[in-house]
């Protein structure tokens, strides 16, 4: 049996956590706006061309989907973000996976339990 992969369908999911967060609350839309700005400044591309989409974000950690060819660029982009809405932050990428399920089960559970406690 053969597996056919359609062009442009290969995606990677990047898990990230926000550290050193100031008092202000950060929303999913704040993250999206900052990623848009950094994409244009750093790579002179928009997020649609790079295949970026914020899948989940709860204020402390989240998951971003991207094109598999842009994975390394997105990791650099996330690590370069240091300010959102005048709040100093540090984004740390946790892991990368081909599926959301494996990313959550293998990597994100450790950080979720730390944040909840």
C-alpha positions in Angstrom: 0.0 0.0 0.0 1.3 3.4 -1.0 0.9 6.7 0.9 0.4 9.7 -1.3 1.3 13.1 0.2 -0.3 16.0 -1.6 1.7 19.1 -2.4 1.7 21.7 0.4 0.0 19.4 2.9 3.0 18.7 5.1 2.7 20.6 8.3 4.6 20.9 11.5 3.2 21.9 14.9 5.4 23.9 17.3 4.6 24.0 21.0 5.7 27.1 22.9 5.5 28.5 26.4 5.6 32.2 27.5 8.0 33.0 30.3 8.9 36.2 32.2 5.4 37.5 31.6 4.6 40.9 33.1 1.3 41.8 34.7 -0.7 42.3 31.5 -2.8 39.6 30.0 -1.8 38.2 26.6 -4.5 37.0 24.2 -4.4 34.8 21.1 -5.0 37.9 19.0 -2.0 39.7 20.6 0.2 36.7 19.7 -1.1 36.7 16.1 -0.5 40.4 15.7 3.1 40.2 17.0 3.9 37.2 14.7 2.5 39.1 11.7 4.7 42.1 12.5 7.8 40.0 13.1 7.2 38.0 9.9 7.2 41.2 7.8 10.2 42.7 9.6 12.3 39.6 9.6 11.5 37.6 6.5 9.5 40.2 4.4 6.7 37.7 4.1 3.2 37.6 5.4 2.0 34.7 7.7 -0.1 33.2 4.9 2.9 32.7 2.7 4.7 31.0 5.5 1.7 28.9 6.4 1.5 30.1 10.0 -1.6 29.6 12.1 -2.1 29.8 15.8 -4.0 26.6 16.7 -4.2 26.8 20.5 -3.3 29.5 23.0 -4.4 29.9 26.6 -2.3 32.8 27.8 0.7 30.7 29.0 1.3 28.1 26.3 0.2 27.4 22.7 0.6 25.5 19.5 1.4 27.0 16.1 0.9 25.2 12.8 3.3 26.0 9.9 4.6 24.7 6.6 7.3 22.1 7.1 9.8 24.0 5.0 9.4 27.1 7.3 9.7 25.3 10.6 13.2 26.5 11.5 12.4 30.1 10.5 9.3 30.1 12.7 11.2 28.8 15.7 13.7 31.7 15.2 10.8 34.1 14.8 9.2 32.9 18.0 12.4 33.1 20.0 13.0 36.6 18.7 9.7 38.0 20.1 10.5 39.8 23.4 7.6 42.3 23.7 3.8 42.1 23.3 1.6 45.1 24.2 4.4 46.8 26.1 4.8 43.6 28.2 8.3 42.1 28.3 8.1 38.4 27.6 10.2 35.5 26.5 8.8 32.8 24.2 10.5 29.4 24.5 9.7 26.7 22.0 9.2 23.3 23.6 9.0 20.8 20.8 8.0 20.2 17.2 5.8 17.4 15.9 3.9 16.3 12.8 0.6 16.0 14.7 -1.1 17.9 17.4 -1.9 14.8 19.3 1.7 13.6 19.7 2.8 17.1 20.5 0.3 17.4 23.3 0.8 13.9 24.7 4.6 13.7 24.6 5.7 17.3 25.3 2.9 19.7 26.4 1.6 17.6 29.3 4.7 18.3 31.3 4.4 22.0 31.0 0.6 22.1 31.5 1.0 20.4 34.9 3.6 22.9 35.9 1.5 25.8 34.9 -1.7 24.5 36.6 -0.1 23.9 40.0 
